[in-house]
Amino acid sequence: MTSTQFGFEVEDLFAQECKARGIVLFKPARPMAWDFATVVDDRLVLIQVKATEALMRVAKKNRAFRVRCYRNTRPPTSYHHAGVDYIAAYVVPFKRWHIFPAPRGLSKVQITRNPVGKQKLTIDRWDLFGAKSGQ
């Protein structure tokens, strides 16, 4: 499977998750810096969907997955500067979504196996897209 095919599959999975939670999505008619849009409180919210299987070693045997949070353009540009509001990152081995604001700079986000603190607060944050609690 190519990385493009993998990306389409993850976007489809994201769309299914949103539909199950009653979140209405819009897809751009042409390629954009964002994959989906939704309306939350009369505001258009732009979402970039990412996925990772890339396990990296970090300090003391703890392991983390890396998510590239910038566009692979020449020169690279941040999703934030392209107008993206949120990154929805799917960690494949855990079948878990992490949803967080798009970083302002060119960054890679590390998602640990057992998230704590601020990172734990990013798990399944469907409420950011208008889902009611418990959905």
Summary of the structure (lengths in Angstrom):
residues: 135
radius of gyration: 14.6
end to end distance: 31.7
largest distance: 45.9
contacts: 368
relative contact order: 0.19
helix: 21%
strand: 35%
